[in-house]
Amino acid sequence: VMLSRDGLAVAEMIQAGLAEPFVRRSLFLSDGINGTKGGMAIMRSGDGENQSSVIFKFTTQGMGHGHFDRLSFIFYDRGNEIFADYGAARFVNVESKDGGRYLPENKSWAVQTIAHNTVAVNGQSQFGASVKAAEEYHPTLLFYDLHNSGFQIVAAADSNSYDGIVLQRTIGLLNAYNRLFIIDLYRITNAGTAVYDLPFYYNGQITAVNFKYDKELVSKKAFGVKNGYQHLWVDGVAESVDTTASVTIMNDRRFYSLSVLGNRLTDVYFTSLGAGDPHDNLRYQPGIIFRQNNTRNHAFLSVTEAHGSYLPFDESVQNSSGSVKTLELQSSGDDCSLIVITLASGEKIKLGVSHINDPDKEHSASYRGEELRWKGNYQLITE
């Protein structure tokens, strides 16, 4: 069932003249026979060739075709896939590639959790890569608000992919200061300690990194030996990145800066796809993986910013640097968190988010002696 921001079915919107076929506004699509088993959110900003889209996936497994990719997301901007989803390892109807059928790497890579922009725990895939086990459960939509073209937000959770671990992700799409921001809070609640890997698979060329890392210039090693890790080359690594780590890439004359809040247990791996692939079945795909080592509860806070342009005809560049200077995260018990984004200009973006769905609940969080109070699922403050 496809639902609009107002809960109308797409067919009803078209009939009422509120939308065109191939609707261009933000949408929430529910999943399951009765539309109660998770879903998918499509957050859109801009029009025509300048449109940006974030797809946040928290659906059911999808039987044998489903991947172990709960709470993953994809980012498109101006017709280009910026943060990519690999999809299926298959050359359709190309006979020289196993007759055009699914390739062995579909199971060893494409369906595995580490192949997607979501958290993998202890180097394992969700549900141990068991379709039968995954079919028994589905993620839960916490809340969404797609009404405001300036700011949209969706939150979902999953408590079954890993034993004793609750995964919760909140993604907001913000237009502010003439730039586009994707605010991403990925919380992990665990009874024990574990290693958490959060990948960002990107398309483009790295133009800037604000932290030191060791680039492998002579030989490369695979990231691991199973669950998809065996197909990743480690191209570079930075250990204990205790800062707001930022990487800027350029894709089709536009710049994208990814900033992630790190600490002394955070390592950053620059990777590329192609290890353990003797028949060149896998296409090239670079990625950046943020690893949190030996941690109990953790929250990955990241902001992706689309900005600037490169004009090849007159060889000029505008706004090629990201504006995010620092990220801060303040938690207030298990109920809510306060995200503070400080820009290079000194201006701040503050976002208070609830970790439960209760539009009437009062929340509060403090930041440098200031107390921010709000009612409901979120509160956004821009200076």
C-alpha positions in Angstrom: 0.0 0.0 0.0 1.5 3.3 -1.0 0.6 6.2 1.3 1.1 9.9 0.8 2.2 12.3 3.5 -1.5 12.8 4.3 -2.4 9.1 4.4 -4.2 9.1 1.0 -3.5 6.2 -1.3 -1.5 7.3 -4.4 -4.4 6.3 -6.7 -6.7 8.5 -4.7 -4.3 11.4 -4.9 -4.1 11.2 -8.7 -7.8 10.9 -9.0 -8.3 14.0 -6.8 -5.7 16.0 -8.8 -3.3 16.1 -5.9 -0.6 14.2 -7.6 0.7 13.1 -11.0 1.5 9.5 -12.0 5.0 8.7 -10.7 4.4 11.0 -7.7 7.2 13.4 -7.0 6.4 14.3 -3.4 7.6 12.6 -0.2 5.9 9.3 0.5 5.5 6.6 3.2 4.9 3.1 1.9 3.7 0.6 4.4 4.6 -3.1 4.2 2.8 -6.4 4.9 -0.6 -7.8 4.0 -2.4 -5.2 6.2 0.2 -2.5 5.9 1.4 -3.0 9.5 4.8 -4.6 9.0 7.3 -1.8 8.7 7.7 0.1 5.4 9.8 2.5 3.4 10.0 6.3 3.5 10.9 8.4 0.5 11.9 11.9 1.5 12.2 14.3 -1.4 13.5 17.9 -1.7 13.5 20.1 -4.7 12.0 19.8 -8.1 12.9 18.5 -11.6 16.5 18.1 -12.2 17.4 19.6 -8.8 15.5 17.0 -6.8 17.1 15.1 -4.0 15.8 11.9 -2.5 16.5 9.8 0.6 15.1 6.3 0.7 14.9 4.8 4.2 14.1 1.1 4.3 12.6 -0.8 7.2 10.5 -3.4 5.5 9.9 -7.1 5.9 12.4 -9.6 4.6 10.8 -10.1 1.2 11.3 -13.8 1.0 14.3 -15.2 -0.9 14.8 -12.0 -2.9 15.1 -9.9 0.3 18.5 -8.7 1.6 19.6 -8.4 5.2 19.5 -4.7 5.1 17.1 -3.4 7.7 17.3 0.3 8.6 19.5 1.0 5.5 19.2 4.1 3.3 20.1 5.4 -0.1 20.7 8.9 -1.2 20.1 10.3 -4.7 20.8 13.9 -5.8 20.2 15.5 -9.1 19.8 12.2 -10.9 22.9 10.6 -9.4 23.2 7.9 -6.7 25.4 9.3 -4.1 25.2 6.7 -1.3 24.6 3.5 -3.2 22.8 0.2 -2.7 24.7 -2.6 -4.5 21.5 -4.5 -5.4 21.8 -8.0 -6.9 25.1 -9.6 -8.1 23.8 -10.5 -11.5 24.4 -9.8 -15.2 21.0 -10.2 -16.6 21.0 -12.4 -19.8 24.8 -12.0 -20.2 25.6 -15.7 -21.0 29.3 -15.4 -20.2 28.4 -14.5 -16.6 26.9 -17.8 -15.4 24.3 -17.7 -18.2 22.9 -14.4 -16.9 21.8 -16.0 -13.6 22.5 -14.8 -10.1 26.2 -15.1 -9.4 27.7 -16.8 -6.4 28.7 -13.4 -5.0 25.0 -12.6 -4.7 25.0 -14.7 -1.5 28.5 -14.1 -0.4 28.3 -10.3 -0.8 25.1 -8.6 -2.2 22.6 -9.9 0.4 24.9 -9.5 3.4 24.4 -6.7 5.9 27.9 -5.2 5.4 27.0 -4.6 1.8 24.4 -2.0 2.8 24.4 1.4 4.5 23.3 0.0 7.9 25.0 -1.4 11.0 26.5 -4.8 11.1 27.3 -6.3 14.6 30.4 -8.3 15.3 31.0 -8.9 11.6 27.7 -10.8 11.3 24.7 -10.3 9.1 21.3 -9.8 10.4 19.6 -13.0 11.5 22.8 -14.9 10.6 21.8 -14.4 7.0 18.9 -16.8 7.5 15.9 -16.0 5.3 13.7 -18.3 7.4 14.5 -16.5 10.6 14.2 -13.1 9.1 10.7 -13.8 7.7 9.4 -14.2 11.2 10.0 -10.5 12.2 9.7 -7.0 10.8 11.0 -3.6 11.9 8.7 -1.0 13.6 7.9 2.4 12.4 8.2 4.8 15.3 7.0 8.1 13.7 7.3 10.1 10.6 6.5 13.7 9.5 6.8 14.4 5.7 4.5 17.5 5.7 7.2 20.2 5.7 9.3 20.6 2.5 12.0 22.3 4.6 12.4 19.5 7.1 11.2 15.9 7.0 11.9 13.1 9.5 11.4 9.4 9.9 12.3 7.0 12.8 12.2 3.2 12.9 13.5 0.4 15.1 14.4 -3.2 14.9 14.8 -5.5 17.9 15.2 -8.9 16.3 18.0 -8.8 13.8 20.6 -9.5 16.5 19.9 -11.2 19.8 19.7 -8.8 22.7 20.3 -5.8 20.6 17.9 -3.0 19.6 18.7 -0.9 16.5 17.0 2.4 16.1 17.5 4.9 13.3 16.2 8.5 12.9 16.8 10.3 9.6 15.9 13.9 8.9 16.2 15.8 5.6 16.8 19.5 6.1 17.0 22.5 3.8 18.8 25.3 5.6 21.4 28.0 4.9 21.1 27.3 1.1 22.3 23.7 1.6 20.8 20.2 2.0 21.6 18.3 5.2 20.8 14.6 6.0 20.8 14.2 9.7 21.2 10.6 10.8 21.1 9.2 14.3 21.7 5.5 14.5 21.3 4.2 18.1 22.3 0.7 19.3 21.2 -0.6 22.7 23.0 -3.8 23.8 23.1 -5.9 26.9 26.7 -6.7 26.3 29.6 -5.2 24.3 30.2 -5.6 20.6 31.9 -4.2 17.5 29.6 -2.1 15.3 30.3 -1.3 11.6 28.4 1.4 9.8 29.3 1.7 6.1 28.6 4.5 3.6 29.1 3.3 0.1 29.5 6.3 -2.2 29.9 7.2 -5.8 32.4 9.9 -6.6 36.0 11.1 -5.9 37.3 12.0 -2.5 38.5 15.7 -2.5 39.1 16.3 1.2 39.6 14.4 4.5 39.9 16.3 7.8 41.8 13.6 9.7 45.0 11.6 9.2 44.8 8.1 7.9 47.3 5.5 6.6 46.7 4.7 2.9 47.8 1.3 1.7 50.1 2.1 -1.2 51.8 -1.3 -1.8 49.5 -4.2 -1.0 46.0 -4.6 0.2 44.3 -7.1 2.5 40.7 -8.2 2.7 38.7 -6.7 5.5 37.6 -10.2 6.8 37.0 -13.8 5.8 33.2 -14.2 5.7 29.8 -12.5 5.7 30.7 -10.2 2.9 33.9 -8.8 4.6 36.0 -11.1 2.4 35.0 -9.1 -0.7 36.2 -5.7 0.7 39.8 -4.4 0.2 41.1 -2.2 3.0 42.5 0.8 1.1 43.3 2.9 4.2 42.6 3.1 7.9 42.6 5.6 10.7 42.5 4.5 14.4 40.9 6.3 17.4 39.3 9.1 15.4 38.3 11.2 18.4 36.8 14.1 16.5 34.1 15.1 14.1 35.5 13.2 11.1 34.6 14.6 7.7 35.1 13.3 4.2 34.1 15.3 1.1 33.5 13.7 -2.3 32.7 15.2 -5.7 30.1 13.6 -7.9 29.1 15.1 -11.3 30.2 18.7 -10.5 28.6 18.8 -7.0 30.2 18.2 -3.5 29.0 16.0 -0.6 30.5 16.1 2.8 29.9 13.3 5.3 30.6 14.2 8.9 30.5 11.6 11.7 31.0 12.0 15.4 33.8 9.8 16.6 35.5 9.0 19.9 38.7 7.1 21.0 37.1 3.7 20.2 36.2 4.8 16.6 38.2 3.5 13.6 37.6 4.5 10.0 38.2 2.2 7.1 38.4 3.3 3.5 37.4 0.3 1.4 36.7 -0.9 -2.1 34.9 -3.9 -3.5 36.7 -6.6 -5.4 38.6 -8.9 -3.0 37.9 -12.6 -3.2 36.5 -12.2 -6.7 38.6 -14.2 -9.1 36.1 -13.9 -12.1 35.5 -10.1 -11.8 31.9 -10.6 -11.0 31.7 -7.6 -8.6 31.7 -4.1 -9.8 33.9 -1.5 -8.3 32.4 0.3 -5.3 34.3 2.5 -2.8 33.1 2.9 0.8 33.9 4.4 4.2 33.2 2.2 7.2 33.0 3.6 10.7 33.8 0.9 13.3 33.0 1.3 16.9 35.1 -1.1 19.0 34.1 -3.0 22.1 31.2 -0.8 23.1 27.9 -1.5 24.8 25.4 1.1 23.9 26.4 3.5 21.1 25.0 6.1 18.8 26.4 6.9 15.4 25.6 10.5 14.6 26.3 11.7 11.1 25.4 14.6 8.9 25.7 14.5 5.1 25.7 17.8 3.3 25.2 18.6 -0.4 26.8 21.8 -1.4 28.7 23.8 -4.0 29.5 23.2 -7.7 32.3 22.8 -10.1 32.0 24.5 -13.5 34.4 22.8 -16.0 34.0 25.4 -18.7 35.5 28.2 -16.8 37.3 25.9 -14.3 35.7 27.6 -11.3 34.6 26.1 -8.0 31.9 27.4 -5.6 31.4 26.3 -2.0 33.5 23.1 -2.3 34.0 22.8 1.5 31.4 21.5 3.9 30.0 23.9 6.4 29.7 21.4 9.3 32.4 22.1 11.9 31.4 19.9 14.9 28.7 17.5 15.9 27.5 17.0 19.5 25.1 14.5 21.0 23.4 14.9 24.4 21.2 12.1 25.6 18.5 12.4 28.3 17.9 8.9 29.6 16.3 6.5 27.2 13.6 8.9 26.0 15.3 11.4 23.8 18.5 12.9 22.4 19.6 16.4 21.5 21.7 16.8 18.3 23.8 20.0 18.0 25.4 20.8 14.6 27.8 23.7 14.7 28.6 25.3 11.3 31.8 27.0 10.3 29.8 30.3 10.4 29.2 29.7 14.1 25.5 29.1 13.6 23.9 26.1 15.2 21.3 23.6 14.2 19.6 21.9 17.1 17.4 18.9 16.8 15.7 17.2 19.7 14.4 13.7 18.9 12.3 11.3 20.9 13.1 7.6 21.0 9.5 6.6 21.5 6.3 7.5 19.6 4.3 9.8 21.8 3.1 13.1 20.3 1.9 14.3 23.8 5.0 13.5 25.8 7.2 16.4 27.2 10.9 16.1 26.6 13.9 18.1 27.7 17.7 18.0 27.2 20.4 20.4 28.3 23.2 21.9 26.2 25.9 24.1 27.8 23.6 25.4 30.5 20.7 25.8 28.2 17.6 23.6 28.5 15.7 22.7 25.4 12.1 21.6 26.0 9.7 20.2 23.4 6.5 18.3 23.1 6.1 15.3 20.8 8.5 13.4 18.6 10.9 16.1 17.6 11.8 19.8 17.7 14.1 21.6 15.2 15.8 24.9 16.0 17.9 26.8 13.4 19.6 30.0 14.3 
